Amino acid sequence: MWKIWAVLAIAAIAGVIEMPSLVRRSAKEAAVYGIMLSIGAVLSAAAIQMADLPSPLNVLAYVFKPVNVWLGKVFG
């Protein structure tokens, strides 16, 4: 459990250090940075717990399957 707290603390420290300069430059960049930092922290915590996460390739297969079917009909 302490490993998860360590990951969250490091993410919080990184956010505290980087966010003020990002907000001054661009609020959009700060928002994207915050979202990416949060996603990274959550996925790191899940990896520490050895959670069974689905592969990102499943999402790509789901998205591109209709394109594959369409191309098969057009060129097949």
Chimera marker file (.cmm) of the C-alpha trace (Angstrom):
<marker_set name="trace">
<marker id="1" x="0.000" y="0.000" z="0.000" r="1" g="1" b="0" radius="0.5"/>
<marker id="2" x="2.878" y="2.353" z="0.680" r="1" g="1" b="0" radius="0.5"/>
<marker id="3" x="3.993" y="2.024" z="-2.950" r="1" g="1" b="0" radius="0.5"/>
<marker id="4" x="0.676" y="3.400" z="-4.154" r="1" g="1" b="0" radius="0.5"/>
<marker id="5" x="0.971" y="6.333" z="-1.766" r="1" g="1" b="0" radius="0.5"/>
<marker id="6" x="4.507" y="6.935" z="-3.036" r="1" g="1" b="0" radius="0.5"/>
<marker id="7" x="3.303" y="7.052" z="-6.653" r="1" g="1" b="0" radius="0.5"/>
<marker id="8" x="0.499" y="9.438" z="-5.754" r="1" g="1" b="0" radius="0.5"/>
<marker id="9" x="2.869" y="11.642" z="-3.747" r="1" g="1" b="0" radius="0.5"/>
<marker id="10" x="5.361" y="11.825" z="-6.620" r="1" g="1" b="0" radius="0.5"/>
<marker id="11" x="2.558" y="12.683" z="-9.048" r="1" g="1" b="0" radius="0.5"/>
<marker id="12" x="1.299" y="15.382" z="-6.690" r="1" g="1" b="0" radius="0.5"/>
<marker id="13" x="4.785" y="16.845" z="-6.310" r="1" g="1" b="0" radius="0.5"/>
<marker id="14" x="5.245" y="16.860" z="-10.091" r="1" g="1" b="0" radius="0.5"/>
<marker id="15" x="1.895" y="18.602" z="-10.476" r="1" g="1" b="0" radius="0.5"/>
<marker id="16" x="2.708" y="21.229" z="-7.855" r="1" g="1" b="0" radius="0.5"/>
<marker id="17" x="6.059" y="21.962" z="-9.485" r="1" g="1" b="0" radius="0.5"/>
<marker id="18" x="4.883" y="22.098" z="-13.110" r="1" g="1" b="0" radius="0.5"/>
<marker id="19" x="1.337" y="23.467" z="-12.965" r="1" g="1" b="0" radius="0.5"/>
<marker id="20" x="2.007" y="27.137" z="-12.099" r="1" g="1" b="0" radius="0.5"/>
<marker id="21" x="4.229" y="27.688" z="-15.136" r="1" g="1" b="0" radius="0.5"/>
<marker id="22" x="1.837" y="25.757" z="-17.378" r="1" g="1" b="0" radius="0.5"/>
<marker id="23" x="-1.166" y="27.780" z="-16.221" r="1" g="1" b="0" radius="0.5"/>
<marker id="24" x="0.702" y="31.025" z="-16.949" r="1" g="1" b="0" radius="0.5"/>
<marker id="25" x="1.586" y="29.869" z="-20.470" r="1" g="1" b="0" radius="0.5"/>
<marker id="26" x="-1.596" y="28.095" z="-21.487" r="1" g="1" b="0" radius="0.5"/>
<marker id="27" x="-4.584" y="26.782" z="-19.603" r="1" g="1" b="0" radius="0.5"/>
<marker id="28" x="-5.127" y="24.125" z="-22.275" r="1" g="1" b="0" radius="0.5"/>
<marker id="29" x="-1.629" y="22.749" z="-21.793" r="1" g="1" b="0" radius="0.5"/>
<marker id="30" x="-2.164" y="22.715" z="-18.037" r="1" g="1" b="0" radius="0.5"/>
<marker id="31" x="-5.433" y="20.810" z="-18.454" r="1" g="1" b="0" radius="0.5"/>
<marker id="32" x="-3.855" y="18.223" z="-20.751" r="1" g="1" b="0" radius="0.5"/>
<marker id="33" x="-0.887" y="17.856" z="-18.396" r="1" g="1" b="0" radius="0.5"/>
<marker id="34" x="-3.205" y="17.352" z="-15.424" r="1" g="1" b="0" radius="0.5"/>
<marker id="35" x="-5.281" y="14.752" z="-17.237" r="1" g="1" b="0" radius="0.5"/>
<marker id="36" x="-2.230" y="12.848" z="-18.473" r="1" g="1" b="0" radius="0.5"/>
<marker id="37" x="-0.602" y="12.989" z="-15.035" r="1" g="1" b="0" radius="0.5"/>
<marker id="38" x="-3.783" y="11.658" z="-13.418" r="1" g="1" b="0" radius="0.5"/>
<marker id="39" x="-4.122" y="8.834" z="-15.932" r="1" g="1" b="0" radius="0.5"/>
<marker id="40" x="-0.479" y="7.917" z="-15.472" r="1" g="1" b="0" radius="0.5"/>
<marker id="41" x="-0.787" y="7.889" z="-11.685" r="1" g="1" b="0" radius="0.5"/>
<marker id="42" x="-3.912" y="5.713" z="-11.780" r="1" g="1" b="0" radius="0.5"/>
<marker id="43" x="-2.379" y="3.248" z="-14.235" r="1" g="1" b="0" radius="0.5"/>
<marker id="44" x="0.808" y="3.096" z="-12.172" r="1" g="1" b="0" radius="0.5"/>
<marker id="45" x="-1.215" y="2.356" z="-9.046" r="1" g="1" b="0" radius="0.5"/>
<marker id="46" x="-3.102" y="-0.370" z="-10.923" r="1" g="1" b="0" radius="0.5"/>
<marker id="47" x="0.172" y="-1.861" z="-12.144" r="1" g="1" b="0" radius="0.5"/>
<marker id="48" x="1.515" y="-1.901" z="-8.588" r="1" g="1" b="0" radius="0.5"/>
<marker id="49" x="-1.567" y="-3.811" z="-7.442" r="1" g="1" b="0" radius="0.5"/>
<marker id="50" x="-1.113" y="-6.216" z="-10.367" r="1" g="1" b="0" radius="0.5"/>
<marker id="51" x="-4.659" y="-5.473" z="-11.521" r="1" g="1" b="0" radius="0.5"/>
<marker id="52" x="-5.823" y="-7.321" z="-14.618" r="1" g="1" b="0" radius="0.5"/>
<marker id="53" x="-6.164" y="-4.526" z="-17.173" r="1" g="1" b="0" radius="0.5"/>
<marker id="54" x="-7.381" y="-5.102" z="-20.727" r="1" g="1" b="0" radius="0.5"/>
<marker id="55" x="-4.953" y="-4.510" z="-23.555" r="1" g="1" b="0" radius="0.5"/>
<marker id="56" x="-5.184" y="-1.171" z="-25.393" r="1" g="1" b="0" radius="0.5"/>
<marker id="57" x="-5.055" y="-3.183" z="-28.615" r="1" g="1" b="0" radius="0.5"/>
<marker id="58" x="-8.619" y="-4.346" z="-27.910" r="1" g="1" b="0" radius="0.5"/>
<marker id="59" x="-9.775" y="-0.730" z="-28.259" r="1" g="1" b="0" radius="0.5"/>
<marker id="60" x="-7.935" y="-0.374" z="-31.566" r="1" g="1" b="0" radius="0.5"/>
<marker id="61" x="-9.445" y="-3.613" z="-32.849" r="1" g="1" b="0" radius="0.5"/>
<marker id="62" x="-12.925" y="-2.400" z="-31.854" r="1" g="1" b="0" radius="0.5"/>
<marker id="63" x="-12.424" y="0.946" z="-33.591" r="1" g="1" b="0" radius="0.5"/>
<marker id="64" x="-10.887" y="-0.361" z="-36.807" r="1" g="1" b="0" radius="0.5"/>
<marker id="65" x="-12.998" y="-3.501" z="-37.307" r="1" g="1" b="0" radius="0.5"/>
<marker id="66" x="-15.750" y="-1.630" z="-39.232" r="1" g="1" b="0" radius="0.5"/>
<marker id="67" x="-13.070" y="-0.068" z="-41.448" r="1" g="1" b="0" radius="0.5"/>
<marker id="68" x="-11.623" y="-3.511" z="-42.108" r="1" g="1" b="0" radius="0.5"/>
<marker id="69" x="-15.056" y="-4.902" z="-42.997" r="1" g="1" b="0" radius="0.5"/>
<marker id="70" x="-15.750" y="-1.954" z="-45.294" r="1" g="1" b="0" radius="0.5"/>
<marker id="71" x="-12.392" y="-2.291" z="-47.056" r="1" g="1" b="0" radius="0.5"/>
<marker id="72" x="-13.034" y="-6.022" z="-47.451" r="1" g="1" b="0" radius="0.5"/>
<marker id="73" x="-16.331" y="-5.280" z="-49.185" r="1" g="1" b="0" radius="0.5"/>
<marker id="74" x="-14.861" y="-2.570" z="-51.412" r="1" g="1" b="0" radius="0.5"/>
<marker id="75" x="-11.726" y="-4.420" z="-52.505" r="1" g="1" b="0" radius="0.5"/>
<marker id="76" x="-12.760" y="-8.027" z="-51.864" r="1" g="1" b="0" radius="0.5"/>
<link id1="1" id2="2" r="1" g="1" b="0" radius="0.2"/>
<link id1="2" id2="3" r="1" g="1" b="0" radius="0.2"/>
<link id1="3" id2="4" r="1" g="1" b="0" radius="0.2"/>
<link id1="4" id2="5" r="1" g="1" b="0" radius="0.2"/>
<link id1="5" id2="6" r="1" g="1" b="0" radius="0.2"/>
<link id1="6" id2="7" r="1" g="1" b="0" radius="0.2"/>
<link id1="7" id2="8" r="1" g="1" b="0" radius="0.2"/>
<link id1="8" id2="9" r="1" g="1" b="0" radius="0.2"/>
<link id1="9" id2="10" r="1" g="1" b="0" radius="0.2"/>
<link id1="10" id2="11" r="1" g="1" b="0" radius="0.2"/>
<link id1="11" id2="12" r="1" g="1" b="0" radius="0.2"/>
<link id1="12" id2="13" r="1" g="1" b="0" radius="0.2"/>
<link id1="13" id2="14" r="1" g="1" b="0" radius="0.2"/>
<link id1="14" id2="15" r="1" g="1" b="0" radius="0.2"/>
<link id1="15" id2="16" r="1" g="1" b="0" radius="0.2"/>
<link id1="16" id2="17" r="1" g="1" b="0" radius="0.2"/>
<link id1="17" id2="18" r="1" g="1" b="0" radius="0.2"/>
<link id1="18" id2="19" r="1" g="1" b="0" radius="0.2"/>
<link id1="19" id2="20" r="1" g="1" b="0" radius="0.2"/>
<link id1="20" id2="21" r="1" g="1" b="0" radius="0.2"/>
<link id1="21" id2="22" r="1" g="1" b="0" radius="0.2"/>
<link id1="22" id2="23" r="1" g="1" b="0" radius="0.2"/>
<link id1="23" id2="24" r="1" g="1" b="0" radius="0.2"/>
<link id1="24" id2="25" r="1" g="1" b="0" radius="0.2"/>
<link id1="25" id2="26" r="1" g="1" b="0" radius="0.2"/>
<link id1="26" id2="27" r="1" g="1" b="0" radius="0.2"/>
<link id1="27" id2="28" r="1" g="1" b="0" radius="0.2"/>
<link id1="28" id2="29" r="1" g="1" b="0" radius="0.2"/>
<link id1="29" id2="30" r="1" g="1" b="0" radius="0.2"/>
<link id1="30" id2="31" r="1" g="1" b="0" radius="0.2"/>
<link id1="31" id2="32" r="1" g="1" b="0" radius="0.2"/>
<link id1="32" id2="33" r="1" g="1" b="0" radius="0.2"/>
<link id1="33" id2="34" r="1" g="1" b="0" radius="0.2"/>
<link id1="34" id2="35" r="1" g="1" b="0" radius="0.2"/>
<link id1="35" id2="36" r="1" g="1" b="0" radius="0.2"/>
<link id1="36" id2="37" r="1" g="1" b="0" radius="0.2"/>
<link id1="37" id2="38" r="1" g="1" b="0" radius="0.2"/>
<link id1="38" id2="39" r="1" g="1" b="0" radius="0.2"/>
<link id1="39" id2="40" r="1" g="1" b="0" radius="0.2"/>
<link id1="40" id2="41" r="1" g="1" b="0" radius="0.2"/>
<link id1="41" id2="42" r="1" g="1" b="0" radius="0.2"/>
<link id1="42" id2="43" r="1" g="1" b="0" radius="0.2"/>
<link id1="43" id2="44" r="1" g="1" b="0" radius="0.2"/>
<link id1="44" id2="45" r="1" g="1" b="0" radius="0.2"/>
<link id1="45" id2="46" r="1" g="1" b="0" radius="0.2"/>
<link id1="46" id2="47" r="1" g="1" b="0" radius="0.2"/>
<link id1="47" id2="48" r="1" g="1" b="0" radius="0.2"/>
<link id1="48" id2="49" r="1" g="1" b="0" radius="0.2"/>
<link id1="49" id2="50" r="1" g="1" b="0" radius="0.2"/>
<link id1="50" id2="51" r="1" g="1" b="0" radius="0.2"/>
<link id1="51" id2="52" r="1" g="1" b="0" radius="0.2"/>
<link id1="52" id2="53" r="1" g="1" b="0" radius="0.2"/>
<link id1="53" id2="54" r="1" g="1" b="0" radius="0.2"/>
<link id1="54" id2="55" r="1" g="1" b="0" radius="0.2"/>
<link id1="55" id2="56" r="1" g="1" b="0" radius="0.2"/>
<link id1="56" id2="57" r="1" g="1" b="0" radius="0.2"/>
<link id1="57" id2="58" r="1" g="1" b="0" radius="0.2"/>
<link id1="58" id2="59" r="1" g="1" b="0" radius="0.2"/>
<link id1="59" id2="60" r="1" g="1" b="0" radius="0.2"/>
<link id1="60" id2="61" r="1" g="1" b="0" radius="0.2"/>
<link id1="61" id2="62" r="1" g="1" b="0" radius="0.2"/>
<link id1="62" id2="63" r="1" g="1" b="0" radius="0.2"/>
<link id1="63" id2="64" r="1" g="1" b="0" radius="0.2"/>
<link id1="64" id2="65" r="1" g="1" b="0" radius="0.2"/>
<link id1="65" id2="66" r="1" g="1" b="0" radius="0.2"/>
<link id1="66" id2="67" r="1" g="1" b="0" radius="0.2"/>
<link id1="67" id2="68" r="1" g="1" b="0" radius="0.2"/>
<link id1="68" id2="69" r="1" g="1" b="0" radius="0.2"/>
<link id1="69" id2="70" r="1" g="1" b="0" radius="0.2"/>
<link id1="70" id2="71" r="1" g="1" b="0" radius="0.2"/>
<link id1="71" id2="72" r="1" g="1" b="0" radius="0.2"/>
<link id1="72" id2="73" r="1" g="1" b="0" radius="0.2"/>
<link id1="73" id2="74" r="1" g="1" b="0" radius="0.2"/>
<link id1="74" id2="75" r="1" g="1" b="0" radius="0.2"/>
<link id1="75" id2="76" r="1" g="1" b="0" radius="0.2"/>
</marker_set>
